Amino acid sequence: MMLRYALQSIRHRKGAFLGSLIALMCAAALITACGTLLETGLRGRIAPERYAAAPLVISADQNVHQTTVEKKKGRTRVKHKAKPVTERAWLPESTLRTVRALPGVKAATPELTFMAVALLPNGPSKTPSSSSATSTTSTSSPWNASGAAEMADTARTEGASGVSNASDASLDARARSATRGAKVTNTMDASRRADSPPELRPDTASTSYGHSWDSASLTPFKLTEGRAPVAPTDLVIDQALATRAHIGLGARLTVQSTQSPRTYTITGIAAPGAGGRLNQQTSLFFSTAEAARLAARPGQVAAIGVTPETGTNQAQLAAALRKALAGSSAQVSMGEARGPVEFLDAAGARVKLVSLGGAIGGTALLVALLVVVGTFALSIQQRHRELALLRAIAATPRQMRRLISREALIVGAVAGVLGSLAGLPLGAWLHGRFVEMGAIPATLERAVSVFPMAAAVAATLLAAWGASRISARRISRIRPAEAMAEASVERHPARGRIIVGLVVLTAGAVLVAVLSALRTEASSTPVTFLSVVILSVAVALLGPVVVRAAAVLLSGPLGVSGPGGRLATANLRGNAARMAAAATPLALLIGMTCTVLFVQPTLGDAARAQTRDGIRADWVLAAQGPGVPDEAARRVRALPGVAAATEIVHSTVRVGLDKYAAQGVTPGGLARTWNPDVTSGSIERFSTDNATEARSAAVSQLAADQLGLHPGSRLRLTLGDGTPATLTVAAVYARGLGFGDITLPHDLLARHMDNPLASAVLISLDQPGPSVTHSELASSVREFPGISVLTRSSADGIQADKQQSNAEVNYLAMGLVLAFTAIAVVNTLAMSVSERVREFAMLRLAGATRRQVLRMLRAEALAVLLIAAVLGSGISLAVLTAFSIGMTGSAAPTVVPLGYATVVGVAALLALVATAVPGRIALKPRPVEVATARQ
């Protein structure tokens, strides 16, 4: 019976349920989209390309392991945890002999994989593929010397993946714009002569790797033209590069690899054979000796491709290989498990997608619940008279709850199905955008199944049922006579609601206090957005009380505006619950948007300030392409008048299982180029120790506090490729936000990186002033393509690229939640106005003109906007201040005035349009017809 009544109620009051349907449908779409991201992280396929013809692949373990033993209540529990490293781990060459000696192995092919990027004549810059924007090294770069934050983003990404995002000219233009007139001149432009060779730019079509021709069979690559490389200057390129660059046999091609750029002669062009394909990478093949020189890993191999004997069972051979290699770091992969061995960034992106999808989906679900509760409460309030009549004719509280719950479940089921279908293309778009931004690589294929849709429908039903139960509590619990009275006059909010609101407000305040004590971005970011949502829930619960208090304060200004303002004041006082339902999503929109927009500027400004104060260099070398070669730094260092040239590389290390951003710096003359604000120990000791066999490190105050370190402590860590190292702490510094948490000797860190080229070189002169001119520096590095010489003032734009990258991802991810909230704002305001047709008709019959009613609506909208702006801004300010205290040590968050004005302006536009349009529609019927119509 209740189901039939629920269907009839929905059919006859479509408008009252339409708002809830839209809110739930948007929530289902968002949850489905996030669910597809989560599923991609869990089950996304990483197809092998280079290793497609190798049935079995042996590689080094890419994880750091930790085993803990816990004894509790007489029981012993052993826990094993593993975390991935960011650089490629290498195998000892002796593994090859072990594999070849095993029965059933037909061939064991060693593989060398290293950075090698073709430098092409300058021209219109191609748009880099998603894979070229992603690198295992680049995602953790804490400091990248360049002319501006945007330029830092380009330089660091290029430094790790060996690609470029723009031509020399566009790079200079961006740098000049970002540094507000700083003099940034490309060395190639500075030294250009009429008869000089054309400028070179890195090939940006895809990520480029170098290999030995001996391992071409792993794909398999076969020559389509020419011959295999034999001499050190011979080179075989893949067919895709030859077609793209319009180059053929005999052409000269400059390649930037792990060493200085070198020009090779193209002796052959190769293409994948039957069944092989290379969609996400470019391959350059060198002679055996040259590949070993460029890989710079003597006695090691990147992987081993194993081909079984005919008739040998692959699974049995894999088991035999694992047994033979037990006790070593070697791992055996077969089938689709070969993909993660080849594409390390794709394997690491799985964890990122799981956390990203879960965080966005969880936030979306909380926001959806808050919004849906508001729309259901507004819907029930609009039907209060109808529900009161049901109570008056002896409907029991249980029947009322069942009726409202069934209505909600019907609406939720329809919204869940429609929203989940809409969420599939939304998820595809979101995945594509993340790939374009470099947040995830294209090699991690998107996974789609029915599970995200089913989860979205279930979550929508649960949210609808929960919202209906919360909204129906009062109408189902009061006595029938009181129900009729409440249908005519709005009562004050229940005492229980106020108590719960105060409890939630206290919980929000506790979260804000906790946020002020968090000092890492990974831990503070989720708490930041959760704090906004919790405080918005408190606003929703305490909304009627807040609106009544605001009505008292606004009665004066609104009264001056005439009859419309006085009517608006009366509505604020008499219909506080309705006004609060409209103000809550507006406050959430303003608070969440301001928080999303200003979190990264707060962090970025603090990092830039630390960097600006910590750089002592007179000049900076920055690379447009993969990085600055060692030889370029040596030539600058040899110039008369140059006191120090500090090379900087970036990677990540693990201390235990905790990951830290690390930079490697040249120890000699470090104090002349870098001032990290040492709080204990000395940079001089760091330089002295690393000039000898003694190895030392400098750590940030944050890392020192977390790890319990001080000068003289032993720091045991795992480098980016899984190699353990032990160093002595020489100094603790305060400017960790600008320079990263751990500083190591350049040579130590660079030896264990996929891209050992410096992202920047800081140059200090013997005496103040330009004793070494820009042209002299440019001339010394003329033969190194893509090297830019920046003035000292350009270093003001140095910024942590990880923060910039995270900012873009956060903007996109939270932008969906904000778009959903904006839809909820329009939806709630439209619902609030559209059901007031009878009220408007009575006002018209009482003598109010159509214009006066519209003025009243505008006054109400502006009052609601003002209340929401104050509440939302207050929430955001409290959260941002706590975030700033924890992350930067200063209670001064960065708020961009234009950005804040835009947020409030957009909210005002939404409020006015969502009020005016349904208001004009509601005023179209004749007042007499509306007043005499049956309700």
N, C-alpha and C positions, 0 to 999 in steps of 0.2 A: 504493500500500500504506500509506504513512504517513498519508494522508488517512483511510483506513478505520480505522486504529488510533486516530487522533485522535477520530473520531466515536464509536467504541466507548468510549474513555476518558471522554469527556464524558458519554455516556449512563449509564455505570456509576458515575461520581463527580460527580454533579450538584452536591452540596454544596460540593465543592472549587472548582468553577468559578462558583458562584452569586455569591460575593463579587466576583469580577472582573467578572462580567456587570453587576452593579448599579453598580459604580464607573464602568465604561466607559459605561453607559447614561446616568448622570447627567452625565458629561463631555460626551457627545454632545448632550444636551438644552441644556446651558449654551452650548456652542459654536454650536449652531443659533440660539439666542436672540440671542447676540451678533452672529452673522452677519446676522440680519435687521436689526439696528440699523445695521451697517456698510453693508448694501445700501441701506437707507433713506437714509443719508447720501450714497451715491453716485448712486442712481437714484430717490429719492423724488420724487413729483410735487408741485409747488406750483401748484395750480390758480388762475387769476385770478378775481377776483370783481368788484371795482370796474371793471376794465378789460375785462370780458367782451365788451362790444360794440365795442371798438376793435381792429380787426384788427392794427394796428401801434401800438406804443408807443415813444416816444422818451424816454429818461431820461438822467440824468448818470451817468458812470462811478462806480461805488461802490468802486473799488479805488485803492490807492496802488501805483505801479509803480516798479520799480528795474531798471535794465539795467547789467550788469557785463561787462567785456571782459577775458578772461584770455588771456595769451600763454604757451604752453608748447610747448617743442620745435619752435619755428618755426611753430606753428599758433595761430590766433586763434579763440577760442571766445567767442561772445556769449550770455550768459544773461539771460533776462528773467523777473522774478518779480513777482507781484502779491499784495497782501493787502487784505482788505476793510476799509472804515471802518465805524464803528458808527452814525453818524447819517445821515440822508437827504441825499444830495448834490443840489444844485439846478442847473437850467439857466439860462443868461441868456435873458431874454425875446426877445432878437434872434433866437434859434433859431427862434422861431415864424414870423417873416417869411421865413426861408430855406425852411422846410418848406412854407408856403403857396404860395410861388412856384414850386414844383416841379411839372412836368406830371404828371398822374395822381392828384393829391391832391384829393379832393372836399372834405374838411374837416379842419382841424387844430384840435383843442380843447385849450386849456391847462388844466392841472389844478393846483390848490392843495390840498395835504394838510397838515393841522396838527392838533395836539391840541385836542380839544373834548369835554368830558365833561358830560353832563347831571347836574345835582344834583337828586335827588328827595327828597320828604318822607321823613323818617326812619321806618324800620320794620324788620321782620325782614330781616337782611342776607342777600342772595342769595349763593350760592356762585359765585365768579368762575370763568369758563371758563379753560381752559388758556391761550388766547391773551391773556387779560387779564393773565396773570401774567408775560408775557414782553415784554421791551423791549430794543431795541438799546442804549439808554443804560444801562438798569438793570444789565446783567450785569457792568459794570465799576466799580460804585460802591465806592470804597475807604473811604468814611466817610459815615455818615448820622446826623445828630444826632437822637436820639430817646431815649426813656426806658429802653430795654432792647434787647438784641440782637434779640429777636423783633419788637419794635416797629420797630427799624431795618429789618428785613427787609420789613415791611409798608410803611413809609413810603417806602423807596427804590423798591420795585416800583410803588407807587402813583404816585410822583413821575414815573416814566418813562412809564407806560402810561395814566395818568389814571384809575385805578380804585382801589377800596378793598376791603379784605378784611374789614372789620368795621364795626359801627356805632360811634358815639362812645362809647357806654357800654362796649362790649366792649373798645375800644381802651384806655380808662382803666383797666379792670380788669386787662388784661394788663400795662399799664405799671406799675401799683402792685405787682402780684405780682412782676414781674421786677426791679424796683428796690428790693424789700424795704422797702416803706413810703414810698418817695419820693412827694412830693406832686405828683401829676399831675392837673391840672384842665382840662377842656375849656372853651374860652372861651365856647362856647355855653351850657354848663351853668352857668358862673359868672355869666353875665349874664341867665339865663333869668328871664322875668317871666310872670305869669299870662296876659297878653294878647299875649305875643310870638309871632311866626310859628313854625311847626314847624321843627325842625332839618332840615338837608339832608344828604344823603349822596350820594356819587358812584354813578352807575349802574355795576353791576359785572357785568352779564351778558356783555359782550364788550368788546373794545378799541374805543374810540370815536374817530372822526376827524371833523374839520370840512372842508367843501368849499364852493366857490362853486357856486350853482345852475347856472351856465353850463356846468359839466362833468357835469351829471346824466346826459347822454346816453351817457357812457362805459360805464354799466352795462348797460342804460339804466334810469334811474329815471323813473317817470311818476307824475304826481299822481293819487291816488285821491280826494282831497278837497281843497277849498280852492284857493289860488292860490300862485304863485311868490313868493319873498321879493323885496321891492323896497326897503323902508326899512331903515335900519341895525338896527332892532329886530325885523325880521321873521325868522322861522325856519321851515324845513320839516324835519320829522323823518321817519324811516323808519317803516314800518308796524309793524315788530317792537317798536320802542321805544314807540310809541303803545299797542300792545296790552299790553305788559309793565307800563307805568307807569300805564295807565288814564287817559290824557290825550287830549284832542281839540282841535278847532279853537277858537281863542280863548283857550286856556289860557295861563298865564304859566309859563315854564320858565327857571330859572337855569342858565347854562352856565359852567363853568370852562374857560377856554382858556389860551392863552399869555399873556393879559393878566389883569387883575382880573376876577372873576366879574361877569356881566352878565345881567339878566333880559330875555328875549325873548318876543314874542307868537307863538304857533304859528299861522301863516297857511295851512299846508298839510301834508298827510300823503302821502308817496310810497312806492311799492313798486317793486321791480325788475320790468321788463317781461318779455316772453316770452324765455325762455332765460337770464335773469339770476337771480342768487341771491347772498345775503349771509349766509353761515353763521358767519363768524369776526369780524365787525365790525359796528359801528353807525355810521350816517352821519347827520350833521347838516348841513343846507344853509343857507348864509347868502346875503345879497345880495352882488353883486360887490364893492362898496366895503368892506363889512364883512369879507368873507373876506380881502381884501387887507390890511386893518388887522390882523386876527388872525394871519395868516401871517407878518407882519412881515418879508417878504422882497421889498422893492421892487426891481423890475426883474428878478425871477427867477420861474421856474415849477418845480413839482415834476416834472411830466412833460407830455408832449403826446400825446394820442390822435389817431391818423391814420386817416381813412376813405378808401379808394381810390375813384376813379371807377369806375362800372359797367364791367365788362369788363377792368379793369386787373389784371394779374397781380401778386399780393401779393409774391411773392419778387423779381420784377424791380423793383417799387417800393421794396422794402426795400434792394436793392442800390443803387438810385439815391439813396436817402436817405443811405446810408452814404457814398457818394462825395461828395455835396453837403456833408455834415457832417464830412468828413475834416479832421483837424487840430484838432478841438474835443473836448470831453469827452463829447459826445453819443453815445449808443449806441441802436441800433434793435433792438427785440425783437418777435417774432411767435410765434404759437402758444402752447405751454406755457412758453416763455421769458418771457412777460409776468408770470407768477406771482411769480418772484423780484424783479421790479421793484416789484411792489405790496407784497409781504411781505418786508421786509428782514431781519427776525428769522429767518424760515424759511430764507432763503438762507444766513445765517450759521450756522444750526444744522446745516447739512450737514457742515461741517468738524468741529464739535463731536461729532456722532454718529459720524463716521468714527474720530476719535481715541478716543472713549469705547468704541465697539464693539471696536476693535482692542486697546485696553488691557485691557478686561475679558476678551475672548476669549483674549488672549495669557497673561494671568495664570491664567485657568482651565485653559488647556492645560498650563502648567507644573505647576500643582497637580495636575491630573489625571495627568500622567506620573509625578509623585512618588508619588501615592497608588496608581496602578495597578501600578507597579514593586513597591511594598510588598505589595499583595495577591497578585500573581503569585509573588513570592518566598515568601510564606507558603503559597500553594497548592502550590508545588513542594516546599517543605520538608515539608508534610504527606504528599506522595506520594513522599518520598525513598526509601522501601523499595521501592516499585513500580519507580521509575526505576532504582534500583540493581540490581534483578533483571534489567532489560533490558540494562544494561551488562554484567552477569555472564554473560548468555547471548550475548554477542558483538555487541550493538548498537554500531555505530560512533558516534563523537562527532557526525559529520554527521547520522546518522539521528536521534540524540537531539535535536539542534537543530531538525531538520525536523519531528519529531513535536511538540515543544513549540510551535514557531512556528505549525504548522497548527492546533493546539488554540486558540492565542491568536487567530489570524485568524478562526476560526469564531465564537468568543465575541465578538470585536470586531465582526464583520459583523452578528450578531444585535443586539448592544447598540447599534451605530451606527444601524441602521434604526429600532429602537424609540425610542431616545433622540432622534433627529432629528425623529420624528413628535411626540414630547412637547415638543420645543423650540419648535414653532410657536406653540402657545397660550402658552407661557412668554414668548416674544418679544413676543406681542401684549400680554400683561399688563405686561411691562417697559416697552414703548413707552407704554402708557397711563399708567403711574405717572410716567414722565419728563414727559409732557405735563401731568399734574396738578400736578407740582412746579414747572412753568415752566422746566424745563431745556431742553425743545424745544417749539416751538409746534405747535398742532394743524393749522396750515395746511400743514405738511410731512407729506404723506400717507405712511403706512407702505407700503413695497414688500416684496412676498413673491414668491419664486421658488424653483426647485429648487436653486439654487446654494448657499445656506447649508446645506441638508440634505446635499448632495453633499460639501461641504467638511467637515461634521461627521463623516460616515461615513468619509471619507478620513483625517481626523485621528485618529479612533478606531482605525481599522485600523493606522495608523502607530504610535500609542501602544501598542496591544496587541502589535504585532510587536516594537517596541523594548523594551518591558518584558519580553517573553518571552526575547529574546536576552540581555538583561542578567541575568535571573534564572537562565537555563539555563547560563551559562558554566561554573560550577563542576562541576555534575553531569555535563556533557558532556565535560569535559576530564580528569577524574581516571580512574585505572585502575580496572578492574572490581572488583578485590579491595578497593581503598580505598572504592569506592562502597558495598559491603556494610557495611564498618566504619562509615562515616559515617551509614548508615541507622540505626544503633543509638545512636551517641554523637555529640553535636553537637561539631564542631570549632571551633577559634578562627577568627575571620574571616581571610580571606586577606590576605597582606601588600599585595597590589595594591589591595585595597579600602581599607585603612587609608591608603595613600599618596594614593589619589584623594580620600578624605575630607579629608585634611589640605590638599590642593591646593584643594579646593572651599571649605574653611574659610578659607583664605588669601584666596581670591577674594572671599568674603563680607566679610572684614575690610577689603579694599581698597575694596569698594563702600561700606561704612560710612564709611570715611575720605573718600571722594569726596563722600558725602552731606553730611558736615559742612562742606564748602566750597561747597555750592550755596545760593544766596540768593534764588531765586525759587520760588514754589509750583509753577509749571508744570514746572520742571526737576526739582525734588526729589521730587514725588509719585510718579512711576513708579519712581524709584530706591529710594524708601522701601519699596515693596511688593516690588520685585525683590530687595532685600537680605534681606527676611524669607524669601522662597522659597529663595534660594541658601543661606542659613544653615540652613534646614530640611533641605535636601538633604545638607548636611554632617552634620547630626544623624542622618539616615537611614543614611549610610555608616558613621559612627563609632558608631552606636547600640549594637551588641553590646558594644563596649569600655566605653562609658559605663554600660550596664546592669550589667556585671560590677563596675565600680568602685562603682556605687551600691549593689549588693547587699552589698558589704563594709561600707559605711557604715550600711546599714539592718538588717544582721543582728542587731544588739543590740536595737533597738526591736521588730523583728518577733519575735525569740526570746522576748521577755517575754510576748507575746500568746498563747502556748501552742503546741500541736502544729500548728495551722493556720498560724501565723506562721512556724514553722520549716520547714514544707513549702513555703511561699511563698518563703522565702529560698533553699531548695534549687533551686526552679524558676527563680528569677532568675539563679542561677549556672549551672545546667545547661542552660537554654533561653534564653540571652540573645538569640539572634537572633529568636525568637518574641516575646519581651517587647519588643524594640526595634521590631519591626514594629507592635506595638500602641501604643508610646509616640510614634512619629514623627508619625502624623496628629493625635494629641492635642496634641503640642508645636506643630505647625503651626497648629492651631485656636486655641490660646491665644495664640501669638505674633501671628498675623495679626489676630485679633479685638482684642487690646489695641492693636495699632498703628492699626487703623482707628478705634477709639473715641477714642484719645487724641491723634492727630495734630492734629485741628481744635481741641480744647481748648487744646493747647499754643500754637497759633498765635493763637487767639482771646484767651486770657488775656494774651499779650504785647501784642496790639493794644489790648485794653481798658486795660491799664496805661499804654501810651503815650498813649492818648486821655485817660485820667483825668488824667495829669500835664500834658497839653498844653492842656486847656481852661481858660480863665480867665474864662469868661462867668459872670455872675450868674444869668441867665435864658436859656432856650432856647425858641424858637418851632419847633414841629414840625407837619407837615401830615398829616392823615389821608388827604386826597385827593391830587390831582396835585402839589401843592407850595404854597409860600408865595409869593404874588404880590409883585412889586416894591413896589406901593403899600402893602402891609401893612408891609413893612420901612421904607419912608419914614415912615409914620405913627409907628412905634415910635421911629425915629431922631429925630423931631421932639419927642418928649416931654421936658419938663424933667427933668434928672437922668440922662438916657441919654447916656453918653459915646461909645459905638460900637455899631453893629448890623451884624454881619458876615453877609452872605448867602453861602450855600454851594451850589454846583451841582456835578454830577459827570458826567464823560464819559470817553472814552478818546481818546488821541492816539497818533500813530505818529511815532517818530523813525527815519527810514529806513523799514524794514519792521517794526521792533520796536514792540510795543504796550505802552503804559504807562497806568496809571490816573491820571487827572488830576482835580483839583478847582479850581473857580474861586471865589475869595474876594474880598469887597469890600476894597479896599486901605486905605480910611480907618479909622484907629484899630485896625488889625489886631493890633498888639502888645498891645492891651488885652484881646483876646478869645482870642488863640491864641499858644501857645508851643511850637513844633515842635522845640525844643532845637537851635538853630542852632550849627553847628560852624565855619562860616566865612561871611563876609559878614554881612548884617543884614536883618531883617524891615523895619526902618525904611526902608532903601533901596528895598526892594520897594514899600512904600507910597508913598514919595516919587516914585519913577520913574513909577508907574502913575497918580499924580495929575496927571501932565503927559503930553505926547505920547510920552515914552520908555516903551517896554514892557519889562518885566522879568519874570522867573520865578524861583521857588524850586524846588529839586530835592532829592530825598532823597539820602542818602549812597550808597545802592545805585545809583541812576540816575547820580549823578556819577561813581562808579567805572566803571560800564559804558560810559558815553559820554565819559569823559575830560573832565569839566566842572569848573569852579571859578568863583568869583565873577569876573565880567567876561567869561566865555566867551560866545560866540554860540550860542544853541540854536535850531536849525532843526527844525521839526516840522510835522506835518500834523494839523489839527484834525479833530474827529469827522466833519465833512461833506466832508472832502477839501480844505479851504482851507489853503494853506501859510501859515506864520507864522514870523517870526524874532524872537527875544527875547534879552535879555541876562540872564545868570544873576546874580541879586542875592544869593542866599543858598543855602547847603547845610545841610540839617537831618538830624538823626539819627532822628527819630520817623516814618520812612516807613511802617512797618508799620501805624501807627494812622491816618495821614493821607494815604497815597498817595505816589506817586513824583514827581509834577510838580504844582506849584501855579501857577496862572495868574490873571490879573485876571478878576474875575467877569464884567464886561461882554464881554470878548473871548471867553471860553468860551461864555457863555450865548447870544450871537448866532449861534452855529454849532451849536446843539442843537435837537433836535425838541421837547424840553420845557425851556424856559428858566426855569421856576419853581424857586425855591430849595427844597432838601430840608430845610433848617433855617436859622434865623437865630440867631446867638449875640449876646447882649445884655450889654454891660458898663455898669455905672453909674459916675457921677462919683466916688462915694466908696464905701468898703466898707460893706456893710450894705444892707438893703432900702429905699433912699431912694425907689425907685419900686416901688409895691406890685403884687402880682399882679393885683388888681382893676383897677388903672389900665392895666396892659398888656393885660388881657383886654378892657377897654372900647375900647381903641384899635383892636383888630382884630375887633370884634364882628361887623361886616358881612361878614367873610371866613369862609365856612363851613369847618368842619373844622380850624381852627387851634387847636393846643393849646399852653398855656404850661407849661413844665416848670421846676422848680427846678434849681439848679446841681447838686445831688446826683444828679439824674436823668441827667446827662451821663455818669455813671460806667458806664452801660449801653451807651454808643455802641460799635458794632462794625462791622467791615467786612462788608457784606452779601455781597460776592462770596465770601468765605470761608465764610459761613453757607450760601449756596446750594450751593457746592461740597461742603460737608460732607454735606448731605442727599443729593446725587447719589452721593457716595462711599459713604455708608452703604448705599444701596440697591444700587449696583453691586457693591460688595465683599460685601454681605450674601449675594448669590447664591453667591459663591465660598465664603463661610464656611458656608452651608447645605450645599453640596456636601462640604466638608471634614467637617462634623458627621456627614453620612451615611456618609462614609468611615470615621470613627472607630467608629461603631456597627457598620458592616460588618466592619471588620478585627477588632475585639474579638470579635464573634460568630463569625467564622471561626476565630479562635484558640481559642475555648472549645469550639465544637461538634465539632471533630475530636479532642478529648481524651477521648472516651467510654471507650476501652480503658484509658487511664491512670486514670480515675476508678474504673473497675471493679476494677483491680488494687489500688488504695488501699483500696477497700471490702473486698476479700477479705483484705487484709493487716490488717484490724481497724479502719480508719478509719470513723467514722460519717458519715452523710449530712450532718449539721450541720457536722462538722469539715471535710469537703471544701468545703462552701459557705463556711466561714470562711476556708479557704485561698484560694478564689477572690476573696473580698472583700479579703483582705490583699494578694494579687497586684494586684488592680485599684487599690487605694489606693497601692501602691508605684509602679506604672506611672504613676498620676496625679501623684504627687509628683515623679517624675523628669521627666515631661512639663511640669509646671507650672514647675519650676525652669528647664528648658531654654527653654520658650516665653517665660517672663517675662524670662529673660536676653536672648534674641534681641530681644524687643520693646523692652526697656530700652536696649540698645545702639543700636538703630535710632532710637528716639525721641530719645535724647540727641544723636545725630549730627544728626538733623533739627532739633532745638532750637538747637544750636550754629550751624548754617548759617542758619536763618531768623530767629532772635531774638538770637543772640549770647550766649546763656546756656545752660549745660549743665544745665538744670533743666526737664525736660519736665513737663507737667501730667498727673498720674495721679489719676483720681477713685477714691477707695478703694471706694466702693459699686459702681462699675462694674467694677473689677478683681475684687472679691469675687463679683460676679454671674457674670463670665466663668468663674472657677475653679469656682464652684458648679455652673454648667450643665455644664461639662466633667466634673465629678465625677459628676453625675447620669447623664450619658451613659455614662460608664465603668462605673458600678455596674449600671445597667440592662442595658447590652449584655453584661455579664459574668454577671449573676445569672439572667436569663431563659434563655439557652442552657445555662447550667450546670444549672439545675433540669431542663430537658428532657433533658440528657445523663445525668442521674442517675436517670431514670425506669426504664430497662431493668434487669432483674436482673443483678447483677455476674457471676454464673456464666455466664449466656447470652452476655454480651458477651465475657468472657475466652476462652470456648471457640469463639466464632464465627470463621469464616475471614476473614482480612483481605483 
